[in-house]
């Protein structure tokens, strides 16, 4: 099992570890989460086609699994601006926004890939939206299924955070699972920005032709956004 969450270089949000109640409630397989991949990405800097190699599984062991994004994204962290945030959801990857500092051209849609998984194996995934200063949901499409990933507004009453469960994803013959994240709404309006805080991926027991040790990858996206943009939005 793998757990991924975004971690910017602001160094204000704590590192993530241990099980997440929302994902465990959605699928008990995620309850064995321990070590997370805190994906480092620069805060307030445009990043093109970022990739993270040799992700660790839930036991903390290095694997050959890699996670990559194709497109222009930004790393955002709301911890400098809003107190008492959910650590898992307060840092994220942002796209579908051209209103940022200097009008930097974030992609309206991003493609992503997980490689190095067991070939022809079934997995479940739980996807996290962000806790930002606006609701900035996005659509996630994986293997023909499109689901909306909600976010929640940190400046209003805090709902119970959850995750979007996508089941029975089959890796291809090379051990790859791919997907598309689509911003919804007009990218010239920053309230239409898409904010992705991470995900968890777990192999479904007895689904693979060749069993492998239970390993969970936790992928969480850290706060992605432009510093100038965040400050401008939050004080306006």
Z-matrix of the N, CA and C atoms (Angstrom, degrees):
N
C 1 1.463
C 2 1.520 1 108.16
N 3 1.334 2 115.18 1 142.83
C 4 1.455 3 120.23 2 179.10
C 5 1.529 4 109.14 3 -124.76
N 6 1.338 5 115.59 4 142.42
C 7 1.457 6 122.10 5 178.90
C 8 1.534 7 107.31 6 -126.74
N 9 1.320 8 116.24 7 125.25
C 10 1.463 9 119.75 8 -178.18
C 11 1.518 10 110.36 9 -125.66
N 12 1.314 11 115.27 10 135.20
C 13 1.452 12 120.83 11 175.03
C 14 1.513 13 108.44 12 -142.17
N 15 1.319 14 116.87 13 147.52
C 16 1.453 15 121.55 14 -178.47
C 17 1.524 16 109.91 15 -77.35
N 18 1.326 17 115.79 16 141.12
C 19 1.461 18 121.94 17 177.67
C 20 1.522 19 107.43 18 -138.88
N 21 1.323 20 117.22 19 113.51
C 22 1.460 21 119.06 20 178.83
C 23 1.528 22 109.78 21 -84.80
N 24 1.326 23 115.37 22 175.33
C 25 1.461 24 120.00 23 -179.32
C 26 1.520 25 112.54 24 -87.97
N 27 1.345 26 117.73 25 15.94
C 28 1.467 27 119.23 26 176.57
C 29 1.522 28 111.08 27 -72.49
N 30 1.348 29 116.27 28 -23.37
C 31 1.457 30 123.24 29 175.79
C 32 1.527 31 113.19 30 61.34
N 33 1.324 32 116.98 31 24.47
C 34 1.450 33 120.31 32 179.45
C 35 1.523 34 112.57 33 -99.72
N 36 1.319 35 117.17 34 -27.17
C 37 1.464 36 120.54 35 179.46
C 38 1.526 37 109.69 36 -90.06
N 39 1.328 38 117.88 37 143.58
C 40 1.467 39 119.99 38 179.30
C 41 1.519 40 111.08 39 -71.07
N 42 1.340 41 116.54 40 154.76
C 43 1.450 42 120.48 41 173.20
C 44 1.523 43 109.42 42 -68.94
N 45 1.336 44 115.65 43 149.98
C 46 1.454 45 121.20 44 -176.50
C 47 1.519 46 109.89 45 -96.05
N 48 1.321 47 117.35 46 139.88
C 49 1.459 48 122.77 47 173.67
C 50 1.518 49 108.14 48 -154.76
N 51 1.332 50 115.93 49 163.47
C 52 1.450 51 120.97 50 176.59
C 53 1.514 52 113.67 51 79.89
N 54 1.343 53 117.83 52 171.10
C 55 1.467 54 121.81 53 -177.36
C 56 1.517 55 112.26 54 -70.46
N 57 1.327 56 115.06 55 151.41
C 58 1.460 57 122.35 56 175.52
C 59 1.530 58 108.29 57 -103.12
N 60 1.331 59 119.06 58 124.74
C 61 1.470 60 120.75 59 -175.91
C 62 1.526 61 113.40 60 -58.29
N 63 1.333 62 117.52 61 -37.40
C 64 1.462 63 119.94 62 -176.35
C 65 1.521 64 111.31 63 -65.91
N 66 1.332 65 117.20 64 -45.86
C 67 1.454 66 119.18 65 -179.11
C 68 1.523 67 111.71 66 -70.82
N 69 1.333 68 116.85 67 -35.06
C 70 1.461 69 120.59 68 178.57
C 71 1.523 70 110.62 69 -64.90
N 72 1.342 71 116.48 70 -37.04
C 73 1.462 72 120.07 71 177.24
C 74 1.528 73 110.62 72 -67.10
N 75 1.340 74 116.73 73 -34.95
C 76 1.456 75 120.50 74 -179.80
C 77 1.521 76 111.76 75 -73.03
N 78 1.327 77 116.50 76 -35.40
C 79 1.462 78 121.68 77 -177.64
C 80 1.530 79 107.24 78 -155.49
N 81 1.346 80 118.95 79 109.90
C 82 1.473 81 121.38 80 -176.91
C 83 1.524 82 113.78 81 -56.94
N 84 1.333 83 118.49 82 -19.90
C 85 1.460 84 120.46 83 178.42
C 86 1.527 85 111.59 84 -59.55
N 87 1.333 86 117.44 85 -28.08
C 88 1.460 87 120.50 86 -179.46
C 89 1.527 88 112.56 87 -76.67
N 90 1.312 89 117.87 88 -8.21
C 91 1.458 90 120.90 89 -177.64
C 92 1.508 91 114.11 90 -70.03
N 93 1.334 92 117.78 91 -11.31
C 94 1.465 93 120.38 92 178.30
C 95 1.521 94 112.24 93 -89.01
N 96 1.312 95 117.09 94 8.23
C 97 1.465 96 120.91 95 -178.81
C 98 1.522 97 110.71 96 -60.33
N 99 1.311 98 116.43 97 138.56
C 100 1.453 99 121.39 98 175.10
C 101 1.524 100 108.53 99 -135.45
N 102 1.329 101 116.75 100 -81.19
C 103 1.466 102 120.66 101 -179.37
C 104 1.527 103 110.52 102 -78.43
N 105 1.326 104 116.03 103 138.25
C 106 1.462 105 122.62 104 177.84
C 107 1.525 106 110.13 105 -115.12
N 108 1.313 107 115.26 106 151.79
C 109 1.458 108 121.65 107 167.52
C 110 1.523 109 108.11 108 -88.58
N 111 1.320 110 116.69 109 108.02
C 112 1.453 111 121.43 110 176.11
C 113 1.527 112 106.87 111 -90.28
N 114 1.331 113 116.07 112 95.49
C 115 1.461 114 121.94 113 -170.96
C 116 1.513 115 110.80 114 -72.24
N 117 1.307 116 115.99 115 114.38
C 118 1.459 117 120.00 116 -177.81
C 119 1.519 118 110.95 117 -81.28
N 120 1.325 119 115.90 118 132.53
C 121 1.460 120 122.28 119 176.06
C 122 1.523 121 107.06 120 -147.32
N 123 1.332 122 118.16 121 142.33
C 124 1.469 123 119.92 122 -177.13
C 125 1.522 124 112.08 123 -60.66
N 126 1.316 125 115.09 124 142.92
C 127 1.462 126 122.75 125 179.04
C 128 1.527 127 108.61 126 -86.07
N 129 1.338 128 115.71 127 123.68
C 130 1.454 129 119.91 128 174.96
C 131 1.509 130 114.95 129 76.22
N 132 1.338 131 117.41 130 21.18
C 133 1.463 132 121.63 131 -179.66
C 134 1.525 133 108.38 132 -126.61
N 135 1.324 134 116.26 133 135.95
C 136 1.452 135 120.12 134 176.52
C 137 1.519 136 109.75 135 -67.05
N 138 1.323 137 117.48 136 125.64
C 139 1.462 138 122.95 137 178.95
C 140 1.521 139 109.07 138 -116.31
N 141 1.323 140 116.89 139 128.71
C 142 1.459 141 122.40 140 -179.19
C 143 1.522 142 109.85 141 -109.15
N 144 1.326 143 115.78 142 124.17
C 145 1.468 144 123.50 143 176.58
C 146 1.531 145 112.74 144 52.43
N 147 1.334 146 118.61 145 54.74
C 148 1.476 147 119.32 146 179.05
C 149 1.523 148 111.24 147 -69.15
N 150 1.338 149 115.53 148 151.18
C 151 1.465 150 121.73 149 178.11
C 152 1.521 151 109.19 150 -142.67
N 153 1.331 152 115.60 151 143.04
C 154 1.462 153 121.90 152 178.29
C 155 1.524 154 107.31 153 -126.29
N 156 1.316 155 116.32 154 120.93
C 157 1.460 156 122.51 155 -174.99
C 158 1.526 157 111.90 156 -103.52
N 159 1.347 158 115.20 157 162.80
C 160 1.468 159 122.83 158 173.75
C 161 1.522 160 112.24 159 50.46
N 162 1.322 161 115.10 160 56.32
C 163 1.454 162 120.57 161 177.09
C 164 1.528 163 110.45 162 -66.26
N 165 1.325 164 115.66 163 150.04
C 166 1.460 165 119.55 164 177.50
C 167 1.522 166 109.19 165 -91.23
N 168 1.344 167 115.95 166 150.09
C 169 1.462 168 119.00 167 175.19
C 170 1.524 169 109.46 168 -87.20
N 171 1.332 170 116.63 169 -173.63
C 172 1.461 171 120.38 170 -173.17
C 173 1.520 172 113.40 171 -66.18
N 174 1.330 173 117.36 172 -15.12
C 175 1.466 174 120.47 173 176.54
C 176 1.526 175 112.02 174 -90.71
N 177 1.337 176 116.95 175 -5.88
C 178 1.453 177 121.18 176 -177.87
C 179 1.515 178 114.19 177 91.53
N 180 1.338 179 117.97 178 4.76
C 181 1.465 180 121.60 179 179.92
C 182 1.520 181 111.07 180 -82.89
N 183 1.318 182 116.94 181 139.20
C 184 1.456 183 121.21 182 177.17
C 185 1.520 184 110.46 183 -66.41
N 186 1.338 185 116.20 184 142.84
C 187 1.457 186 122.34 185 177.01
C 188 1.524 187 108.86 186 -129.44
N 189 1.326 188 115.60 187 175.94
C 190 1.460 189 120.97 188 176.43
C 191 1.521 190 112.74 189 -89.94
N 192 1.323 191 116.92 190 8.86
C 193 1.458 192 121.00 191 -177.27
C 194 1.536 193 110.02 192 -76.81
N 195 1.336 194 115.64 193 136.08
C 196 1.461 195 122.44 194 176.69
C 197 1.525 196 109.55 195 -126.03
N 198 1.325 197 115.66 196 150.49
C 199 1.466 198 122.75 197 175.86
C 200 1.518 199 107.80 198 -124.12
N 201 1.332 200 116.95 199 127.35
C 202 1.460 201 120.90 200 -178.02
C 203 1.516 202 110.24 201 -133.54
N 204 1.329 203 115.40 202 150.71
C 205 1.468 204 123.23 203 177.46
C 206 1.514 205 107.96 204 -123.55
N 207 1.326 206 117.28 205 133.60
C 208 1.456 207 122.27 206 174.71
C 209 1.515 208 108.62 207 -106.37
N 210 1.336 209 115.64 208 115.47
C 211 1.455 210 120.89 209 -178.35
C 212 1.511 211 110.57 210 142.29
N 213 1.324 212 115.95 211 175.05
C 214 1.461 213 122.84 212 176.73
C 215 1.523 214 108.91 213 -95.52
N 216 1.326 215 116.50 214 119.25
C 217 1.456 216 122.18 215 180.00
C 218 1.523 217 108.60 216 -129.83
N 219 1.318 218 115.48 217 171.66
C 220 1.462 219 120.86 218 177.42
C 221 1.517 220 109.02 219 -135.30
N 222 1.322 221 116.88 220 146.87
C 223 1.451 222 122.41 221 176.52
C 224 1.519 223 110.23 222 -91.95
N 225 1.319 224 116.94 223 133.16
C 226 1.463 225 121.46 224 -175.72
C 227 1.525 226 110.13 225 -131.16
N 228 1.320 227 115.33 226 143.32
C 229 1.461 228 122.45 227 175.80
C 230 1.517 229 108.13 228 -138.35
N 231 1.321 230 117.24 229 117.99
C 232 1.461 231 120.65 230 -179.75
C 233 1.528 232 112.94 231 -88.91
N 234 1.333 233 117.72 232 -2.60
C 235 1.455 234 119.39 233 -178.49
C 236 1.526 235 114.05 234 -59.81
N 237 1.340 236 120.45 235 -32.50
C 238 1.462 237 118.04 236 177.85
C 239 1.524 238 113.85 237 -68.12
N 240 1.351 239 117.25 238 -14.17
C 241 1.454 240 119.86 239 -169.71
C 242 1.529 241 113.96 240 -115.77
N 243 1.332 242 117.51 241 -27.53
C 244 1.462 243 121.55 242 -176.10
C 245 1.530 244 108.48 243 -131.33
N 246 1.333 245 116.50 244 131.97
C 247 1.466 246 120.52 245 -176.95
C 248 1.530 247 111.43 246 -84.78
N 249 1.339 248 115.31 247 158.00
C 250 1.461 249 123.75 248 171.04
C 251 1.526 250 113.35 249 59.82
N 252 1.319 251 115.62 250 45.56
C 253 1.463 252 120.04 251 179.55
C 254 1.518 253 111.28 252 -86.55
N 255 1.328 254 115.41 253 158.96
C 256 1.460 255 122.02 254 173.05
C 257 1.524 256 107.57 255 -69.77
N 258 1.341 257 119.27 256 117.82
C 259 1.470 258 120.12 257 -174.74
C 260 1.528 259 114.16 258 -58.91
N 261 1.332 260 116.99 259 -34.78
C 262 1.459 261 120.21 260 -177.00
C 263 1.515 262 112.06 261 -71.08
N 264 1.337 263 117.48 262 -31.09
C 265 1.455 264 120.97 263 -169.74
C 266 1.526 265 114.44 264 -111.68
N 267 1.324 266 117.44 265 1.80
C 268 1.466 267 120.12 266 -176.66
C 269 1.522 268 113.26 267 -91.35
N 270 1.339 269 117.75 268 -7.12
C 271 1.454 270 122.08 269 173.36
C 272 1.522 271 107.28 270 -120.53
N 273 1.350 272 116.47 271 142.14
C 274 1.459 273 117.35 272 -171.40
C 275 1.518 274 111.54 273 -162.01
N 276 1.336 275 114.13 274 166.08
C 277 1.465 276 122.66 275 169.00
C 278 1.520 277 107.67 276 -90.25
N 279 1.317 278 116.62 277 134.30
C 280 1.467 279 121.09 278 179.88
C 281 1.517 280 110.33 279 -118.48
N 282 1.327 281 115.83 280 142.92
C 283 1.465 282 121.96 281 171.30
C 284 1.524 283 107.94 282 -151.92
N 285 1.343 284 117.49 283 -176.55
C 286 1.464 285 123.68 284 -176.55
C 287 1.522 286 111.36 285 61.39
N 288 1.326 287 116.29 286 51.50
C 289 1.465 288 121.09 287 -178.66
C 290 1.525 289 108.02 288 -153.85
N 291 1.323 290 116.47 289 122.25
C 292 1.472 291 120.53 290 174.29
C 293 1.518 292 111.60 291 -117.02
N 294 1.336 293 116.47 292 13.04
C 295 1.456 294 120.13 293 -177.95
C 296 1.521 295 111.66 294 -97.79
N 297 1.323 296 116.84 295 -1.20
C 298 1.454 297 120.90 296 -175.21
C 299 1.511 298 113.42 297 -63.28
N 300 1.315 299 115.87 298 -178.66
C 301 1.459 300 121.63 299 -177.62
C 302 1.527 301 109.98 300 -54.13
N 303 1.332 302 116.29 301 117.67
C 304 1.457 303 120.76 302 -179.09
C 305 1.515 304 113.36 303 75.55
N 306 1.340 305 118.40 304 7.06
C 307 1.450 306 120.82 305 -179.92
C 308 1.514 307 113.50 306 64.28
N 309 1.328 308 117.93 307 36.83
C 310 1.463 309 120.96 308 -179.31
C 311 1.528 310 110.56 309 -59.55
N 312 1.325 311 117.04 310 137.16
C 313 1.470 312 120.82 311 -171.64
C 314 1.526 313 113.88 312 -83.18
N 315 1.326 314 117.29 313 82.30
C 316 1.455 315 120.01 314 173.02
C 317 1.529 316 109.19 315 -69.77
N 318 1.318 317 117.04 316 147.59
C 319 1.461 318 121.23 317 -179.31
C 320 1.524 319 110.79 318 -66.99
N 321 1.330 320 117.06 319 149.37
C 322 1.456 321 120.41 320 174.88
C 323 1.523 322 110.73 321 -82.46
N 324 1.331 323 116.12 322 -27.55
C 325 1.460 324 123.04 323 178.51
C 326 1.522 325 108.91 324 -137.15
N 327 1.321 326 117.49 325 140.37
C 328 1.462 327 120.77 326 176.84
C 329 1.524 328 109.89 327 -121.92
N 330 1.321 329 115.38 328 148.32
C 331 1.462 330 121.83 329 171.28
C 332 1.524 331 108.25 330 -105.37
N 333 1.317 332 117.23 331 147.92
C 334 1.466 333 120.11 332 177.91
C 335 1.530 334 109.35 333 -141.10
N 336 1.329 335 115.17 334 156.03
C 337 1.459 336 121.67 335 179.53
C 338 1.522 337 110.33 336 -139.78
N 339 1.318 338 115.39 337 141.62
C 340 1.458 339 123.44 338 165.56
C 341 1.514 340 106.41 339 -110.17
N 342 1.314 341 117.85 340 122.63
C 343 1.460 342 122.00 341 179.97
C 344 1.525 343 109.79 342 -122.72
N 345 1.324 344 115.99 343 161.64
C 346 1.459 345 121.07 344 179.88
C 347 1.507 346 114.33 345 87.71
N 348 1.346 347 117.09 346 8.48
C 349 1.462 348 120.73 347 176.98
C 350 1.522 349 109.73 348 -78.40
N 351 1.317 350 116.41 349 170.67
C 352 1.462 351 120.50 350 174.55
C 353 1.526 352 108.74 351 -66.39
N 354 1.336 353 118.69 352 131.42
C 355 1.473 354 120.62 353 -179.35
C 356 1.531 355 112.18 354 -66.23
N 357 1.330 356 114.06 355 148.27
C 358 1.463 357 121.28 356 174.13
C 359 1.530 358 111.53 357 50.96
N 360 1.294 359 115.81 358 47.68
C 361 1.471 360 122.38 359 -175.92
C 362 1.521 361 109.43 360 -125.90
N 363 1.324 362 117.25 361 145.92
C 364 1.455 363 122.36 362 -177.36
C 365 1.531 364 110.66 363 -94.83
N 366 1.335 365 114.93 364 134.84
C 367 1.464 366 122.13 365 -179.30
C 368 1.519 367 110.11 366 -131.52
N 369 1.336 368 116.02 367 155.74
C 370 1.460 369 123.51 368 167.48
C 371 1.529 370 107.86 369 -110.64
N 372 1.334 371 116.01 370 146.55
C 373 1.460 372 121.12 371 -179.65
C 374 1.527 373 109.27 372 -131.72
N 375 1.333 374 116.63 373 140.54
C 376 1.461 375 122.09 374 173.41
C 377 1.527 376 107.31 375 -120.20
N 378 1.327 377 117.24 376 123.57
C 379 1.465 378 123.24 377 -171.62
C 380 1.524 379 109.18 378 -108.57
N 381 1.344 380 115.66 379 135.48
C 382 1.465 381 121.83 380 -177.47
C 383 1.523 382 112.20 381 -106.52
N 384 1.329 383 116.05 382 130.37
C 385 1.451 384 121.32 383 166.00
C 386 1.514 385 109.54 384 -85.31
N 387 1.328 386 116.47 385 177.47
C 388 1.464 387 120.67 386 -172.94
C 389 1.527 388 112.48 387 -96.96
N 390 1.332 389 113.24 388 169.14
C 391 1.464 390 122.23 389 164.95
C 392 1.521 391 105.31 390 -112.16
N 393 1.316 392 116.55 391 103.89
C 394 1.465 393 121.10 392 -175.36
C 395 1.527 394 109.13 393 -123.40
N 396 1.336 395 116.41 394 -162.09
C 397 1.459 396 118.67 395 178.04
C 398 1.524 397 111.60 396 -99.13
N 399 1.335 398 116.73 397 6.61
C 400 1.458 399 123.66 398 170.41
C 401 1.524 400 106.92 399 -148.03
N 402 1.314 401 115.92 400 156.40
C 403 1.459 402 120.02 401 172.18
C 404 1.521 403 107.96 402 -75.40
N 405 1.331 404 117.11 403 121.46
C 406 1.459 405 121.89 404 -174.47
C 407 1.526 406 109.47 405 -134.97
N 408 1.310 407 116.20 406 66.86
C 409 1.455 408 120.44 407 -178.80
C 410 1.524 409 110.89 408 -71.89
N 411 1.326 410 115.53 409 166.92
C 412 1.460 411 121.09 410 177.92
C 413 1.515 412 108.33 411 -149.51
N 414 1.320 413 116.27 412 165.81
C 415 1.458 414 121.59 413 177.11
C 416 1.523 415 109.78 414 -99.81
N 417 1.320 416 116.20 415 136.54
C 418 1.456 417 122.53 416 176.83
C 419 1.529 418 108.45 417 -116.48
N 420 1.337 419 115.66 418 124.76
C 421 1.453 420 121.19 419 179.34
C 422 1.528 421 109.16 420 -116.07
N 423 1.329 422 115.89 421 123.05
C 424 1.464 423 121.79 422 178.46
C 425 1.518 424 107.75 423 -137.13
N 426 1.312 425 116.34 424 121.80
C 427 1.462 426 123.14 425 175.44
C 428 1.528 427 112.45 426 49.66
N 429 1.336 428 114.41 427 47.53
C 430 1.459 429 120.79 428 173.83
C 431 1.510 430 115.32 429 85.60
N 432 1.322 431 118.51 430 -4.68
C 433 1.464 432 122.30 431 178.12
C 434 1.517 433 109.82 432 -105.83
N 435 1.340 434 116.97 433 127.04
C 436 1.458 435 122.14 434 177.75
C 437 1.522 436 109.51 435 -115.26
N 438 1.333 437 115.98 436 124.11
C 439 1.456 438 121.63 437 177.81
C 440 1.518 439 109.04 438 -128.84
N 441 1.328 440 116.06 439 146.41
C 442 1.461 441 120.49 440 175.51
C 443 1.521 442 109.32 441 -84.19
N 444 1.332 443 115.61 442 132.68
C 445 1.463 444 121.80 443 178.35
C 446 1.522 445 107.64 444 -103.58
N 447 1.322 446 118.57 445 108.11
C 448 1.459 447 120.41 446 -176.58
C 449 1.522 448 112.12 447 -77.17
N 450 1.321 449 115.35 448 155.59
C 451 1.460 450 122.41 449 171.28
C 452 1.530 451 106.64 450 -120.81
N 453 1.329 452 116.28 451 173.95
C 454 1.451 453 117.41 452 174.92
C 455 1.514 454 110.21 453 -137.43
N 456 1.326 455 114.34 454 155.79
C 457 1.454 456 123.33 455 -170.76
C 458 1.524 457 109.47 456 -90.60
N 459 1.335 458 115.50 457 118.22
C 460 1.461 459 120.46 458 -177.74
C 461 1.519 460 112.93 459 -71.37
N 462 1.332 461 118.12 460 -16.75
C 463 1.461 462 120.57 461 -176.66
C 464 1.524 463 112.28 462 -89.44
N 465 1.325 464 117.36 463 -2.94
C 466 1.455 465 120.96 464 177.52
C 467 1.525 466 108.31 465 -117.98
N 468 1.320 467 116.15 466 -172.64
C 469 1.465 468 119.30 467 179.18
C 470 1.524 469 109.70 468 -58.81
N 471 1.315 470 116.58 469 137.63
C 472 1.460 471 121.83 470 -173.53
C 473 1.525 472 110.76 471 -87.89
N 474 1.332 473 117.81 472 116.21
C 475 1.465 474 119.94 473 175.53
C 476 1.523 475 110.48 474 -76.85
N 477 1.309 476 116.20 475 172.23
C 478 1.459 477 119.68 476 175.19
C 479 1.522 478 108.78 477 -71.68
N 480 1.326 479 117.97 478 116.06
C 481 1.466 480 119.14 479 -178.03
C 482 1.517 481 111.31 480 -69.37
N 483 1.313 482 115.77 481 146.40
C 484 1.451 483 119.94 482 179.64
C 485 1.511 484 110.65 483 -133.30
N 486 1.306 485 115.76 484 -162.87
C 487 1.448 486 121.94 485 172.62
C 488 1.519 487 107.40 486 -146.76
N 489 1.331 488 116.30 487 158.82
C 490 1.456 489 121.95 488 -178.91
C 491 1.522 490 107.88 489 -98.23
N 492 1.329 491 116.57 490 117.44
C 493 1.455 492 122.33 491 -176.70
C 494 1.526 493 110.35 492 -89.04
N 495 1.332 494 116.14 493 127.68
C 496 1.458 495 123.11 494 175.33
C 497 1.520 496 106.70 495 -121.78
N 498 1.314 497 116.98 496 119.21
C 499 1.458 498 121.20 497 -171.84
C 500 1.524 499 112.37 498 -106.96
N 501 1.336 500 114.30 499 161.56
C 502 1.465 501 123.19 500 171.77
C 503 1.530 502 113.31 501 57.36
N 504 1.336 503 115.79 502 47.43
C 505 1.454 504 121.12 503 173.62
C 506 1.521 505 108.37 504 -85.74
N 507 1.313 506 117.08 505 129.43
C 508 1.459 507 121.88 506 -176.07
C 509 1.522 508 110.60 507 -106.41
N 510 1.324 509 116.84 508 119.50
C 511 1.458 510 119.77 509 175.33
C 512 1.521 511 109.38 510 -68.47
N 513 1.344 512 116.55 511 151.32
C 514 1.456 513 119.44 512 -178.65
C 515 1.530 514 110.73 513 -81.13
N 516 1.332 515 116.42 514 -173.53
C 517 1.454 516 120.46 515 -177.01
C 518 1.504 517 114.43 516 -64.79
N 519 1.349 518 116.81 517 -15.86
C 520 1.471 519 121.11 518 177.38
C 521 1.526 520 112.22 519 -101.28
N 522 1.324 521 117.35 520 4.38
C 523 1.462 522 119.90 521 179.79
C 524 1.515 523 113.88 522 79.59
N 525 1.328 524 117.73 523 36.38
C 526 1.463 525 121.91 524 -178.21
C 527 1.517 526 111.16 525 -117.72
N 528 1.338 527 115.61 526 141.22
C 529 1.464 528 123.54 527 167.40
C 530 1.525 529 106.32 528 -125.27
N 531 1.340 530 116.71 529 131.74
C 532 1.455 531 121.23 530 -177.19
C 533 1.521 532 110.07 531 -126.99
N 534 1.326 533 115.86 532 157.72
C 535 1.454 534 120.86 533 178.47
C 536 1.505 535 111.82 534 -155.06
N 537 1.339 536 115.56 535 175.56
C 538 1.459 537 122.97 536 -178.91
C 539 1.516 538 108.59 537 -132.83
N 540 1.336 539 116.17 538 128.54
C 541 1.455 540 121.73 539 173.77
C 542 1.515 541 109.38 540 -104.59
N 543 1.331 542 117.13 541 123.91
C 544 1.464 543 122.14 542 -174.23
C 545 1.514 544 110.74 543 -117.70
N 546 1.338 545 115.98 544 123.48
C 547 1.453 546 119.85 545 173.24
C 548 1.514 547 109.68 546 -69.44
N 549 1.322 548 116.91 547 144.39
C 550 1.463 549 120.46 548 179.55
C 551 1.520 550 107.66 549 -115.05
N 552 1.306 551 115.69 550 135.25
C 553 1.451 552 120.00 551 -177.21
C 554 1.513 553 111.97 552 99.20
N 555 1.317 554 115.47 553 178.71
C 556 1.457 555 124.08 554 -174.11
C 557 1.524 556 110.14 555 -76.10
N 558 1.353 557 119.12 556 117.13
C 559 1.474 558 120.21 557 -177.93
C 560 1.524 559 113.64 558 -66.49
N 561 1.338 560 118.17 559 -12.00
C 562 1.468 561 119.42 560 176.50
C 563 1.529 562 111.68 561 -79.35
N 564 1.335 563 116.89 562 -5.66
C 565 1.457 564 122.03 563 177.04
C 566 1.525 565 108.33 564 -111.58
N 567 1.328 566 118.26 565 117.71
C 568 1.464 567 119.74 566 -172.37
C 569 1.515 568 112.69 567 -64.20
N 570 1.349 569 117.97 568 -18.91
C 571 1.459 570 119.17 569 176.55
C 572 1.523 571 111.59 570 -68.98
N 573 1.343 572 117.88 571 -12.92
C 574 1.467 573 121.58 572 176.16
C 575 1.528 574 111.84 573 -91.22
N 576 1.329 575 117.18 574 1.69
C 577 1.464 576 121.15 575 179.59
C 578 1.527 577 111.20 576 -56.12
N 579 1.325 578 116.39 577 144.27
C 580 1.462 579 122.37 578 176.57
C 581 1.526 580 108.96 579 -100.26
N 582 1.337 581 117.55 580 130.87
C 583 1.466 582 122.50 581 -175.58
C 584 1.527 583 109.94 582 -128.49
N 585 1.336 584 116.17 583 115.17
C 586 1.470 585 122.77 584 -174.71
C 587 1.522 586 108.71 585 -115.74
N 588 1.332 587 117.16 586 119.12
C 589 1.456 588 121.43 587 -174.60
C 590 1.521 589 114.53 588 -96.75
N 591 1.325 590 118.67 589 -10.12
C 592 1.454 591 118.42 590 177.87
C 593 1.508 592 112.90 591 143.15
N 594 1.338 593 114.88 592 -172.64
C 595 1.453 594 120.51 593 178.89
C 596 1.520 595 110.24 594 -162.84
N 597 1.331 596 114.67 595 167.41
C 598 1.460 597 122.77 596 171.29
C 599 1.529 598 107.92 597 -123.13
N 600 1.304 599 115.61 598 145.62
C 601 1.464 600 121.71 599 179.23
C 602 1.516 601 108.20 600 -132.76
N 603 1.339 602 116.98 601 130.57
C 604 1.455 603 120.80 602 -179.24
C 605 1.520 604 109.78 603 -136.06
N 606 1.324 605 115.93 604 138.65
C 607 1.456 606 120.57 605 175.53
C 608 1.522 607 109.68 606 -72.95
N 609 1.318 608 115.95 607 135.08
C 610 1.451 609 120.72 608 178.74
C 611 1.526 610 108.53 609 -78.01
N 612 1.333 611 119.04 610 126.05
C 613 1.467 612 121.38 611 -177.25
C 614 1.521 613 112.46 612 -56.18
N 615 1.333 614 114.81 613 139.68
C 616 1.462 615 123.03 614 175.90
C 617 1.519 616 113.48 615 64.13
N 618 1.363 617 116.84 616 11.34
C 619 1.458 618 118.66 617 -179.56
C 620 1.512 619 111.39 618 -89.37
N 621 1.339 620 117.23 619 -23.49
C 622 1.456 621 119.47 620 -176.59
C 623 1.515 622 110.51 621 -88.13
N 624 1.313 623 115.02 622 149.74
C 625 1.459 624 119.62 623 176.94
C 626 1.516 625 110.74 624 -65.77
N 627 1.340 626 116.20 625 -34.63
C 628 1.462 627 121.40 626 178.26
C 629 1.517 628 107.12 627 -119.17
N 630 1.341 629 118.74 628 107.23
C 631 1.468 630 120.38 629 -177.89
C 632 1.519 631 111.01 630 -62.23
N 633 1.339 632 115.07 631 148.67
C 634 1.449 633 120.29 632 174.72
C 635 1.516 634 107.96 633 -135.86
N 636 1.337 635 117.92 634 161.31
C 637 1.462 636 119.45 635 -178.33
C 638 1.515 637 111.50 636 -56.84
N 639 1.318 638 115.81 637 144.58
C 640 1.451 639 119.67 638 179.03
C 641 1.513 640 109.61 639 -61.29
N 642 1.306 641 115.08 640 121.19
C 643 1.459 642 119.67 641 179.71
C 644 1.503 643 108.83 642 -141.82
N 645 1.314 644 116.17 643 135.77
C 646 1.450 645 121.06 644 -176.49
C 647 1.508 646 110.45 645 -117.64
N 648 1.317 647 117.09 646 133.99
C 649 1.459 648 120.62 647 175.54
C 650 1.508 649 108.00 648 -106.87
N 651 1.292 650 116.90 649 122.31
C 652 1.455 651 121.48 650 177.41
C 653 1.511 652 107.73 651 -101.49
N 654 1.277 653 115.95 652 118.31
C 655 1.454 654 119.47 653 179.08
C 656 1.500 655 107.76 654 -117.03
N 657 1.307 656 116.94 655 118.59
C 658 1.432 657 120.44 656 178.68
C 659 1.496 658 108.54 657 -125.30
N 660 1.287 659 116.21 658 137.25
C 661 1.437 660 117.57 659 178.72
C 662 1.499 661 108.26 660 -91.30
N 663 1.298 662 116.84 661 138.01
C 664 1.444 663 121.19 662 179.03
C 665 1.488 664 108.59 663 -86.91
N 666 1.302 665 115.32 664 -179.64
C 667 1.433 666 119.39 665 -176.69
C 668 1.502 667 110.69 666 -69.31
N 669 1.330 668 116.69 667 122.34
C 670 1.445 669 120.74 668 -178.56
C 671 1.502 670 108.76 669 -119.33
N 672 1.289 671 116.10 670 120.72
C 673 1.449 672 119.39 671 175.79
C 674 1.506 673 108.32 672 -179.78
N 675 1.291 674 116.40 673 171.69
C 676 1.447 675 120.10 674 -179.17
C 677 1.519 676 108.32 675 -91.86
N 678 1.344 677 116.52 676 132.15
C 679 1.453 678 120.73 677 -176.21
C 680 1.506 679 111.01 678 -56.41
N 681 1.310 680 115.92 679 -47.11
C 682 1.456 681 119.26 680 -179.81
C 683 1.515 682 111.56 681 -62.23
N 684 1.326 683 116.55 682 -39.02
C 685 1.452 684 121.17 683 -179.92
C 686 1.521 685 110.54 684 -64.89
N 687 1.340 686 116.12 685 -45.68
C 688 1.459 687 120.24 686 -178.57
C 689 1.511 688 110.93 687 -61.96
N 690 1.329 689 114.99 688 -46.26
C 691 1.449 690 117.74 689 -178.41
C 692 1.514 691 110.55 690 -63.47
N 693 1.331 692 115.52 691 -40.17
C 694 1.448 693 119.90 692 -178.99
C 695 1.515 694 111.37 693 -64.46
N 696 1.360 695 115.14 694 -40.83
C 697 1.453 696 118.77 695 -177.62
C 698 1.521 697 111.76 696 -70.46
N 699 1.314 698 115.89 697 -40.92
C 700 1.443 699 119.91 698 -173.06
C 701 1.521 700 112.73 699 -74.06
N 702 1.328 701 117.13 700 -26.88
C 703 1.455 702 119.11 701 -179.30
C 704 1.508 703 112.24 702 -94.60
N 705 1.366 704 115.80 703 -10.81
C 706 1.460 705 118.26 704 -178.61
C 707 1.513 706 111.58 705 -82.21
